């Protein structure tokens, strides 16, 4: 709860210091995230909004979702992070600099490892360029 702040734009942001890298990350809360947080606010006594499950519990949840989606490949926590970076963020036009900040990377070169461009994204970017040039 103490990591959520309102900034210059009157939106709420999560402000965290990444344990692994020491990088400070600021992530704006979208409306859907605020609605979910609203349902849980005040339920935890330790200043957190959500109960924080053990790593293995989180991983089991990720694997259960993968199984329901018909994914038979062995899934790891890192793969879910990679999928969020590529499929959710980069493929939907979020700039790599923003993704890098959200992931808490010290160097954008680390984020570029995630940035395998998809044919769909390449095609969309070319369509956008063509529209601007015409």
DSSP file (Angstrom, degrees, kcal/mol; ACC not computed):
  #  RESIDUE AA STRUCTURE BP1 BP2  ACC     N-H-->O    O-->H-N    N-H-->O    O-->H-N    TCO  KAPPA ALPHA  PHI   PSI    X-CA   Y-CA   Z-CA
    1    1 A X    >         0   0    0      0, 0.0     3,-1.5     0, 0.0    47,-0.1   0.000 360.0 360.0 360.0 -38.6    0.0    0.0    0.0
    2    2 A X  T 3   +     0   0    0     45,-0.5    46,-0.1     1,-0.3    45,-0.0   0.653 360.0  63.3 -71.3 -12.3    2.8    2.4    0.8
    3    3 A X  T 3  S+     0   0    0     11,-0.0    12,-3.0     2,-0.0     2,-0.6   0.497  83.5  90.1 -88.2  -4.1    4.3    1.9   -2.7
    4    4 A X  E <   +A   14   0A   0     -3,-1.5     2,-0.3    10,-0.2    10,-0.2  -0.837  56.4 167.9 -98.2 123.9    1.2    3.3   -4.4
    5    5 A X  E     -A   13   0A   0      8,-2.9     8,-3.1    -2,-0.6     2,-0.5  -0.935  34.6-127.6-133.8 154.0    1.5    7.1   -5.0
    6    6 A X  E     -A   12   0A   0     -2,-0.3     6,-0.2     6,-0.2     2,-0.1  -0.899  35.5-173.5-100.3 130.6   -0.3    9.8   -6.9
    7    7 A X    >   -     0   0    0      4,-1.6     3,-2.3    -2,-0.5     4,-0.0  -0.266  44.3 -59.8-111.4-163.0    1.9   11.9   -9.1
    8    8 A X  T 3  S+     0   0    0      1,-0.3    -2,-0.0     2,-0.1     0, 0.0   0.718 128.8  54.1 -52.5 -29.6    1.8   14.9  -11.3
    9    9 A X  T 3  S-     0   0    0      2,-0.2    -1,-0.3     1,-0.0     3,-0.1   0.377 110.2-117.2 -93.8   4.7   -0.8   13.4  -13.6
   10   10 A X  S <  S+     0   0    0     -3,-2.3     2,-0.3     1,-0.3    -2,-0.1   0.577  77.0 122.0  68.9  11.5   -3.3   12.6  -10.8
   11   11 A X        -     0   0    0     -4,-0.0    -4,-1.6     1,-0.0     2,-0.3  -0.695  67.8-110.1 -97.5 156.6   -3.0    8.9  -11.6
   12   12 A X  E     -A    6   0A   0     17,-0.3    17,-2.7    -2,-0.3     2,-0.3  -0.685  36.5-171.4 -86.4 141.7   -1.9    6.3   -9.1
   13   13 A X  E     -AB   5  28A   0     -8,-3.1    -8,-2.9    -2,-0.3     2,-0.5  -0.964  23.7-128.9-131.2 145.7    1.5    4.7   -9.7
   14   14 A X  E     -AB   4  27A   0     13,-3.1    13,-2.6    -2,-0.3     2,-0.6  -0.858  24.7-166.4 -91.0 129.0    3.3    1.8   -8.1
   15   15 A X  E     + B   0  26A   0    -12,-3.0     2,-0.3    -2,-0.5    11,-0.2  -0.960  17.7 164.2-119.6 111.8    6.8    2.9   -7.1
   16   16 A X  E     - B   0  25A   0      9,-2.5     9,-3.3    -2,-0.6     2,-0.7  -0.939  37.1-136.3-132.1 152.4    9.2    0.0   -6.2
   17   17 A X  E     - B   0  24A   0     -2,-0.3     7,-0.2     7,-0.2     2,-0.2  -0.936  34.4-126.2-104.1 113.5   12.8   -0.6   -5.7
   18   18 A X     >  -     0   0    0      5,-3.1     4,-2.3    -2,-0.7     5,-0.1  -0.399  11.1-149.6 -65.0 127.8   13.8   -3.8   -7.5
   19   19 A X  T  4 S+     0   0    0      1,-0.2    -1,-0.1     2,-0.2    -2,-0.0   0.911  92.3  47.0 -64.4 -43.7   15.6   -6.2   -5.1
   20   20 A X  T  4 S+     0   0    0      1,-0.2    -1,-0.2     3,-0.1    -2,-0.0   0.910 130.6  16.7 -68.3 -43.5   17.7   -7.9   -7.8
   21   21 A X  T  4 S-     0   0    0      2,-0.2    -2,-0.2    83,-0.1    -1,-0.2   0.632  89.4-129.0-107.5 -17.1   18.9   -4.8   -9.6
   22   22 A X     <  +     0   0    0     -4,-2.3     2,-0.3     1,-0.3    -3,-0.1   0.526  58.8 145.9  76.5   4.9   18.3   -1.9   -7.2
   23   23 A X        -     0   0    0     81,-0.3    -5,-3.1    -6,-0.1     2,-0.5  -0.560  49.7-128.7 -77.5 136.4   16.5   -0.1  -10.0
   24   24 A X  E     -B   17   0A   0     -2,-0.3     2,-0.4    -7,-0.2    -7,-0.2  -0.744  26.5-163.2 -84.2 129.2   13.5    2.1   -9.1
   25   25 A X  E     -B   16   0A   0     -9,-3.3    -9,-2.5    -2,-0.5     2,-0.5  -0.947  11.2-165.3-117.3 135.7   10.5    1.3  -11.2
   26   26 A X  E     -B   15   0A   0     -2,-0.4     2,-0.5   -11,-0.2   -11,-0.2  -0.984  11.9-179.8-117.4 121.0    7.4    3.5  -11.6
   27   27 A X  E     -B   14   0A   0    -13,-2.6   -13,-3.1    -2,-0.5     2,-0.2  -0.975  23.4-132.5-127.0 119.4    4.4    1.7  -13.1
   28   28 A X  E     -B   13   0A   0     -2,-0.5     2,-0.6   -15,-0.2   -15,-0.3  -0.479  21.8-125.9 -71.5 136.2    1.2    3.5  -13.7
   29   29 A X        -     0   0    0    -17,-2.7   -17,-0.3    -2,-0.2     2,-0.1  -0.728  22.4-144.8 -83.5 122.9   -1.9    1.7  -12.5
   30   30 A X     >  -     0   0    0     -2,-0.6     4,-2.2     1,-0.1     3,-0.2  -0.359  30.8 -98.7 -78.6 167.0   -4.5    1.3  -15.3
   31   31 A X  H  > S+     0   0    0      1,-0.2     4,-2.3     2,-0.2     5,-0.2   0.881 123.0  53.3 -56.4 -42.2   -8.2    1.4  -14.5
   32   32 A X  H  > S+     0   0    0      1,-0.2     4,-2.0     2,-0.2    -1,-0.2   0.901 109.3  49.2 -62.6 -40.0   -8.6   -2.4  -14.4
   33   33 A X  H  > S+     0   0    0     -3,-0.2     4,-2.7     1,-0.2    -1,-0.2   0.908 109.8  51.6 -65.1 -41.0   -5.7   -2.7  -11.9
   34   34 A X  H  X S+     0   0    0     -4,-2.2     4,-2.3     1,-0.2    -2,-0.2   0.875 108.6  51.2 -63.6 -37.1   -7.3    0.0   -9.7
   35   35 A X  H  X S+     0   0    0     -4,-2.3     4,-1.2     2,-0.2    -1,-0.2   0.913 111.7  46.8 -66.2 -41.2  -10.6   -1.9   -9.7
   36   36 A X  H >X S+     0   0    0     -4,-2.0     4,-0.9     1,-0.2     3,-0.6   0.932 112.2  49.9 -65.3 -45.1   -8.9   -5.1   -8.7
   37   37 A X  H >X S+     0   0    0     -4,-2.7     4,-2.0     1,-0.2     3,-0.9   0.898 104.7  59.5 -59.6 -40.7   -6.9   -3.3   -6.0
   38   38 A X  H 3< S+     0   0    0     -4,-2.3    -1,-0.2     1,-0.3    -2,-0.2   0.827 101.5  54.2 -57.8 -33.2  -10.1   -1.8   -4.7
   39   39 A X  H << S+     0   0    0     -4,-1.2    -1,-0.3    -3,-0.6    -2,-0.2   0.782 118.0  34.5 -71.0 -26.8  -11.6   -5.2   -4.1
   40   40 A X  H X< S+     0   0    0     -4,-0.9     3,-2.2    -3,-0.9     4,-0.4   0.597  83.6 123.4-105.6 -15.0   -8.6   -6.3   -1.9
   41   41 A X  T 3< S+     0   0    0     -4,-2.0     8,-0.1     1,-0.3     9,-0.0  -0.221  81.0  14.9 -54.8 131.1   -7.7   -3.0   -0.2
   42   42 A X  T 3  S+     0   0    0      6,-0.2    -1,-0.3     2,-0.1     7,-0.1   0.380  96.0 103.3  88.7  -3.9   -7.7   -3.4    3.6
   43   43 A X  S <  S+     0   0    0     -3,-2.2     2,-0.3     6,-0.3    -2,-0.1   0.783  70.1  64.8 -83.1 -27.2   -7.8   -7.2    3.7
   44   44 A X        -     0   0    0      4,-0.5     3,-0.4    -4,-0.4    -2,-0.1  -0.752  65.3-156.1 -97.9 144.8   -4.1   -7.7    4.6
   45   45 A X  S    S+     0   0    0     -2,-0.3    -1,-0.1     1,-0.2     4,-0.1   0.561  82.3  71.1 -93.5  -9.4   -2.8   -6.5    7.9
   46   46 A X  S    S-     0   0    0      2,-0.1    -1,-0.2     1,-0.0     3,-0.1   0.187 116.5 -95.3 -97.8  18.3    0.9   -6.1    6.9
   47   47 A X  S    S+     0   0    0     -3,-0.4   -45,-0.5     1,-0.3     2,-0.2   0.393  90.5 119.0  86.0  -4.4    0.5   -3.0    4.7
   48   48 A X        -     0   0    0    -47,-0.1    -4,-0.5     1,-0.1    -1,-0.3  -0.559  59.3-145.9 -89.9 159.1    0.2   -5.1    1.5
   49   49 A X  S    S+     0   0    0     -2,-0.2     2,-0.3     1,-0.2    -6,-0.3   0.858  84.4  33.3 -88.2 -42.4   -2.8   -5.1   -0.7
   50   50 A X  S    S-     0   0    0     -7,-0.1     2,-0.2    -9,-0.0    -1,-0.2  -0.841  90.9-105.0-112.9 149.0   -2.6   -8.7   -1.8
   51   51 A X        -     0   0    0     -2,-0.3     2,-0.8    -3,-0.1    -2,-0.0  -0.528  37.2-131.9 -64.3 140.7   -1.5  -11.7    0.2
   52   52 A X        -     0   0    0     -2,-0.2     3,-0.1    -4,-0.0    -1,-0.1  -0.841  22.6-154.8-102.6 104.6    1.9  -12.7   -1.2
   53   53 A X        -     0   0    0     -2,-0.8     5,-0.0     1,-0.1     2,-0.0  -0.273  28.2 -88.4 -73.9 163.6    2.1  -16.4   -1.9
   54   54 A X    >>  -     0   0    0      1,-0.1     4,-2.1     4,-0.0     3,-0.6  -0.303  40.2-107.1 -65.5 153.7    5.2  -18.4   -1.9
   55   55 A X  H 3> S+     0   0    0      1,-0.2     4,-2.6     2,-0.2     5,-0.2   0.892 120.6  52.5 -49.0 -47.4    7.2  -18.7   -5.2
   56   56 A X  H 3> S+     0   0    0      1,-0.2     4,-2.2     2,-0.2    -1,-0.2   0.845 106.7  52.9 -63.9 -33.6    6.1  -22.3   -5.7
   57   57 A X  H <> S+     0   0    0     -3,-0.6     4,-1.9     2,-0.2    -1,-0.2   0.919 110.7  47.2 -66.6 -43.3    2.4  -21.4   -5.2
   58   58 A X  H  X S+     0   0    0     -4,-2.1     4,-2.3     2,-0.2    -2,-0.2   0.926 112.3  49.7 -61.6 -45.5    2.7  -18.7   -7.9
   59   59 A X  H  X S+     0   0    0     -4,-2.6     4,-2.5     1,-0.2    -1,-0.2   0.888 108.1  53.3 -63.1 -39.5    4.5  -21.1  -10.3
   60   60 A X  H  X S+     0   0    0     -4,-2.2     4,-2.0     1,-0.2    -1,-0.2   0.890 109.1  50.3 -62.3 -38.5    1.8  -23.7   -9.7
   61   61 A X  H  X S+     0   0    0     -4,-1.9     4,-2.1     2,-0.2    -2,-0.2   0.913 109.9  49.2 -65.2 -43.2   -0.8  -21.1  -10.7
   62   62 A X  H  X S+     0   0    0     -4,-2.3     4,-2.3     1,-0.2    -2,-0.2   0.913 112.5  48.4 -61.7 -43.0    1.1  -20.1  -13.8
   63   63 A X  H  X S+     0   0    0     -4,-2.5     4,-2.4     2,-0.2    -1,-0.2   0.853 108.5  53.9 -67.8 -34.0    1.4  -23.8  -14.8
   64   64 A X  H  X S+     0   0    0     -4,-2.0     4,-2.2     2,-0.2    -1,-0.2   0.910 109.6  47.8 -65.7 -41.5   -2.3  -24.4  -14.1
   65   65 A X  H  X S+     0   0    0     -4,-2.1     4,-1.5     2,-0.2    -2,-0.2   0.922 111.3  51.1 -63.8 -43.9   -3.2  -21.5  -16.5
   66   66 A X  H  <>S+     0   0    0     -4,-2.3     5,-2.8     1,-0.2    -2,-0.2   0.915 109.7  50.2 -59.2 -43.4   -0.9  -22.9  -19.1
   67   67 A X  H ><5S+     0   0    0     -4,-2.4     3,-1.6     1,-0.2    -1,-0.2   0.915 108.5  51.4 -62.7 -43.1   -2.5  -26.3  -18.8
   68   68 A X  H 3<5S+     0   0    0     -4,-2.2    -1,-0.2     1,-0.3    -2,-0.2   0.783 108.0  54.0 -64.3 -26.1   -6.0  -24.9  -19.2
   69   69 A X  T 3<5S-     0   0    0     -4,-1.5    -1,-0.3    -3,-0.2    -2,-0.2   0.424 121.9-109.0 -86.7   0.8   -4.7  -23.1  -22.3
   70   70 A X  T < 5 +     0   0    0     -3,-1.6     2,-0.6     1,-0.3    -3,-0.2   0.646  68.5 148.0  82.4  14.8   -3.5  -26.4  -23.8
   71   71 A X      < +     0   0    0     -5,-2.8    -1,-0.3    -6,-0.2    -2,-0.1  -0.752  20.9 177.2 -86.8 119.7    0.2  -25.6  -23.3
   72   72 A X        +     0   0    0     -2,-0.6    -1,-0.1    -3,-0.1    -5,-0.1   0.557  43.9 109.6 -99.9 -10.0    2.1  -28.8  -22.6
   73   73 A X  S    S-     0   0    0      1,-0.1     2,-0.4    -7,-0.1    -2,-0.0  -0.344  84.1 -99.0 -65.4 145.8    5.6  -27.2  -22.5
   74   74 A X        -     0   0    0      1,-0.0     2,-0.4    -2,-0.0    -1,-0.1  -0.554  46.4-150.0 -66.5 121.3    7.3  -27.1  -19.1
   75   75 A X        -     0   0    0     -2,-0.4     2,-0.3    -4,-0.1   -12,-0.1  -0.778  14.1-169.6-103.7 139.0    6.7  -23.5  -17.9
   76   76 A X     >  -     0   0    0     -2,-0.4     4,-1.6     1,-0.1     5,-0.1  -0.779  37.1-109.9-118.3 166.5    9.0  -21.5  -15.7
   77   77 A X  H  > S+     0   0    0     -2,-0.3     4,-1.9     1,-0.2     5,-0.2   0.908 119.3  54.5 -59.5 -43.1    8.5  -18.1  -13.9
   78   78 A X  H  > S+     0   0    0      1,-0.2     4,-2.7     2,-0.2    -1,-0.2   0.877 104.2  54.6 -61.4 -38.2   11.0  -16.5  -16.2
   79   79 A X  H  > S+     0   0    0      1,-0.2     4,-2.7     2,-0.2    -1,-0.2   0.880 106.4  51.2 -64.2 -36.5    9.0  -17.7  -19.3
   80   80 A X  H  X S+     0   0    0     -4,-1.6     4,-2.2     2,-0.2    -1,-0.2   0.895 111.4  47.7 -67.7 -37.4    5.9  -16.0  -17.9
   81   81 A X  H  X S+     0   0    0     -4,-1.9     4,-2.2     2,-0.2    -2,-0.2   0.909 112.3  49.7 -65.5 -43.0    7.9  -12.8  -17.5
   82   82 A X  H  X S+     0   0    0     -4,-2.7     4,-2.6     2,-0.2     5,-0.3   0.908 110.2  50.8 -61.8 -43.6    9.3  -13.1  -21.0
   83   83 A X  H  X>S+     0   0    0     -4,-2.7     4,-2.0     1,-0.2     5,-1.3   0.909 109.4  50.3 -62.5 -43.4    5.8  -13.7  -22.4
   84   84 A X  I  <>S+     0   0    0     -4,-2.2     5,-2.3     3,-0.2     4,-0.4   0.929 112.6  47.7 -60.1 -44.2    4.4  -10.6  -20.6
   85   85 A X  I  <>S+     0   0    0     -4,-2.2     5,-2.8     3,-0.2    -2,-0.2   0.920 125.3  27.3 -63.9 -44.7    7.3   -8.5  -22.0
   86   86 A X  I  <>S+     0   0    0     -4,-2.6     5,-2.5     3,-0.2     6,-0.2   0.964 129.7  31.8 -85.4 -57.0    6.9   -9.8  -25.6
   87   87 A X  I  <5S+     0   0    0     -4,-2.0    -3,-0.2    -5,-0.3    -2,-0.1   0.886 129.8  31.1 -74.7 -40.5    3.3  -10.8  -26.2
   88   88 A X  I   <S+     0   0    0     -5,-1.3    -3,-0.2    -4,-0.4     4,-0.2   0.939 132.5  20.6 -85.5 -50.0    1.5   -8.4  -23.9
   89   89 A X  I > XS+     0   0    0     -5,-2.3     5,-2.2    -6,-0.2     3,-1.0   0.976 126.7  35.2 -88.0 -66.0    3.7   -5.3  -23.9
   90   90 A X  G > <S+     0   0    0     -5,-2.8     3,-1.7     1,-0.3    -3,-0.2   0.890 117.0  52.3 -62.6 -42.0    6.0   -5.1  -27.0
   91   91 A X  G 3 <S+     0   0    0     -5,-2.5    -1,-0.3     1,-0.3    -2,-0.1   0.680 107.7  54.5 -69.8 -15.3    3.6   -6.7  -29.4
   92   92 A X  G < 5S-     0   0    0     -3,-1.0    -1,-0.3    -6,-0.2    -2,-0.2   0.152 126.3 -97.0-103.7  18.0    0.9   -4.2  -28.4
   93   93 A X  T < 5 +     0   0    0     -3,-1.7     2,-0.4     1,-0.3    -3,-0.2   0.554  69.2 151.1  87.3   8.1    3.1   -1.2  -29.1
   94   94 A X      < -     0   0    0     -5,-2.2    -1,-0.3    -6,-0.1     5,-0.1  -0.626  54.5-109.9 -71.9 126.1    4.6   -0.4  -25.7
   95   95 A X    >>  -     0   0    0     -2,-0.4     4,-2.1     1,-0.1     3,-0.6  -0.214  18.0-121.8 -59.1 146.3    8.0    1.2  -26.3
   96   96 A X  H 3> S+     0   0    0      1,-0.3     4,-2.6     2,-0.2     5,-0.2   0.815 112.3  59.3 -60.6 -31.3   11.0   -1.0  -25.4
   97   97 A X  H 3> S+     0   0    0      2,-0.2     4,-1.8     1,-0.2    -1,-0.3   0.890 107.2  46.8 -63.9 -38.2   12.2    1.8  -23.0
   98   98 A X  H <> S+     0   0    0     -3,-0.6     4,-2.6     2,-0.2    -2,-0.2   0.916 112.2  49.1 -69.1 -44.1    8.9    1.6  -21.1
   99   99 A X  H  X S+     0   0    0     -4,-2.1     4,-2.3     1,-0.2    -2,-0.2   0.911 109.0  54.0 -61.3 -42.3    9.1   -2.2  -20.9
  100  100 A X  H  X>S+     0   0    0     -4,-2.6     5,-2.2     1,-0.2     4,-0.7   0.913 110.5  45.9 -58.1 -44.5   12.7   -2.0  -19.7
  101  101 A X  H ><5S+     0   0    0     -4,-1.8     3,-0.7     1,-0.2    -1,-0.2   0.916 111.6  51.3 -65.3 -43.7   11.6    0.3  -16.9
  102  102 A X  H 3<5S+     0   0    0     -4,-2.6    -2,-0.2     1,-0.2    -1,-0.2   0.855 111.4  47.7 -63.2 -35.1    8.7   -1.9  -15.9
  103  103 A X  H 3<5S-     0   0    0     -4,-2.3    -1,-0.2    -5,-0.2    -2,-0.2   0.595 111.7-122.3 -82.3 -10.4   10.9   -4.9  -15.8
  104  104 A X  T <<5 +     0   0    0     -3,-0.7   -81,-0.3    -4,-0.7     2,-0.2   0.776  49.7 166.2  77.1  26.6   13.5   -3.1  -13.7
  105  105 A X      < -     0   0    0     -5,-2.2    -1,-0.2    -6,-0.2     3,-0.1  -0.553  34.6-150.5 -77.0 138.8   16.3   -3.6  -16.1
  106  106 A X  S    S+     0   0    0     -2,-0.2     2,-0.4     1,-0.2    -1,-0.1   0.833  85.5  35.6 -72.6 -33.4   19.5   -1.5  -15.5
  107  107 A X  S >> S-     0   0    0      1,-0.1     3,-1.1    -7,-0.1     4,-0.9  -0.957  71.5-138.3-126.4 139.5   20.3   -1.6  -19.2
  108  108 A X  H 3> S+     0   0    0     -2,-0.4     4,-2.1     1,-0.2     5,-0.1   0.743 102.0  72.9 -65.2 -21.3   18.0   -1.6  -22.3
  109  109 A X  H 3> S+     0   0    0      1,-0.2     4,-0.8     2,-0.2    -1,-0.2   0.858  93.2  54.0 -60.6 -34.8   20.3   -4.2  -23.7
  110  110 A X  H X> S+     0   0    0     -3,-1.1     3,-0.8     1,-0.2     4,-0.5   0.919 108.9  47.8 -64.2 -42.6   18.8   -6.7  -21.3
  111  111 A X  H >X S+     0   0    0     -4,-0.9     3,-1.3     1,-0.2     4,-0.8   0.841 100.5  66.2 -67.4 -33.3   15.3   -5.9  -22.5
  112  112 A X  H 3< S+     0   0    0     -4,-2.1     3,-0.3     1,-0.3    -1,-0.2   0.763  89.9  65.7 -62.2 -23.9   16.4   -6.2  -26.1
  113  113 A X  H << S+     0   0    0     -3,-0.8    -1,-0.3    -4,-0.8     3,-0.2   0.872 104.0  46.2 -62.1 -35.7   16.9   -9.9  -25.4
  114  114 A X  H << S+     0   0    0     -3,-1.3     2,-1.6    -4,-0.5    -1,-0.2   0.708  92.6  88.0 -74.6 -21.3   13.2  -10.1  -24.9
  115  115 A X     <  +     0   0    0     -4,-0.8     2,-0.7    -3,-0.3    -1,-0.2  -0.218  46.3 156.7 -87.2  48.6   12.4   -8.1  -28.0
  116  116 A X        -     0   0    0     -2,-1.6     2,-0.2    -3,-0.2    -3,-0.0  -0.626  44.5-128.3 -69.3 114.5   12.3  -10.8  -30.7
  117  117 A X        -     0   0    0     -2,-0.7     2,-0.2     1,-0.1    -1,-0.1  -0.436  17.7-141.0 -72.3 136.8   10.1   -9.1  -33.2
  118  118 A X     >  -     0   0    0     -2,-0.2     4,-2.6     1,-0.1     5,-0.2  -0.612  19.3-119.8 -92.3 157.3    7.1  -11.0  -34.5
  119  119 A X  H  > S+     0   0    0     -2,-0.2     4,-2.7     1,-0.2     5,-0.2   0.877 115.9  54.5 -61.9 -36.7    6.0  -11.0  -38.1
  120  120 A X  H  > S+     0   0    0      2,-0.2     4,-2.5     1,-0.2    -1,-0.2   0.919 109.8  45.7 -63.3 -43.6    2.7   -9.6  -37.0
  121  121 A X  H  > S+     0   0    0      2,-0.2     4,-2.6     1,-0.2    -2,-0.2   0.909 112.7  50.4 -66.8 -42.5    4.4   -6.7  -35.2
  122  122 A X  H  X S+     0   0    0     -4,-2.6     4,-2.1     2,-0.2    -2,-0.2   0.926 112.0  48.1 -60.1 -45.2    6.7   -6.0  -38.1
  123  123 A X  H  X S+     0   0    0     -4,-2.7     4,-2.4     2,-0.2    -2,-0.2   0.917 111.9  49.2 -62.0 -44.4    3.7   -6.0  -40.5
  124  124 A X  H  X S+     0   0    0     -4,-2.5     4,-2.5     1,-0.2    -2,-0.2   0.906 110.3  50.7 -63.4 -41.7    1.8   -3.6  -38.2
  125  125 A X  H  X S+     0   0    0     -4,-2.6     4,-2.3     1,-0.2    -1,-0.2   0.897 111.0  48.6 -62.7 -39.9    4.7   -1.3  -37.9
  126  126 A X  H  X S+     0   0    0     -4,-2.1     4,-2.7     2,-0.2    -2,-0.2   0.881 110.1  51.8 -68.3 -37.6    5.1   -1.2  -41.7
  127  127 A X  H  X S+     0   0    0     -4,-2.4     4,-2.3     2,-0.2    -2,-0.2   0.915 110.5  49.0 -61.9 -43.2    1.3   -0.5  -42.0
  128  128 A X  H  X S+     0   0    0     -4,-2.5     4,-1.8     2,-0.2    -2,-0.2   0.907 111.9  48.6 -63.0 -42.0    1.6    2.4  -39.6
  129  129 A X  H  X S+     0   0    0     -4,-2.3     4,-2.2     2,-0.2    -2,-0.2   0.927 110.6  50.7 -63.0 -45.2    4.6    3.8  -41.5
  130  130 A X  H  X S+     0   0    0     -4,-2.7     4,-1.5     1,-0.2    -2,-0.2   0.898 109.2  51.6 -59.9 -41.1    2.7    3.5  -44.8
  131  131 A X  H  < S+     0   0    0     -4,-2.3    -1,-0.2     1,-0.2    -2,-0.2   0.878 110.9  47.9 -64.8 -37.2   -0.2    5.3  -43.4
  132  132 A X  H  < S+     0   0    0     -4,-1.8    -1,-0.2     1,-0.2    -2,-0.2   0.855 112.4  48.9 -71.0 -34.6    2.0    8.1  -42.2
  133  133 A X  H  <        0   0    0     -4,-2.2    -1,-0.2     1,-0.2    -2,-0.2   0.741 360.0 360.0 -78.0 -22.9    3.8    8.4  -45.5
  134  134 A X     <        0   0    0     -4,-1.5    -1,-0.2    -5,-0.2    -2,-0.2   0.465 360.0 360.0 -85.6 360.0    0.6    8.5  -47.5
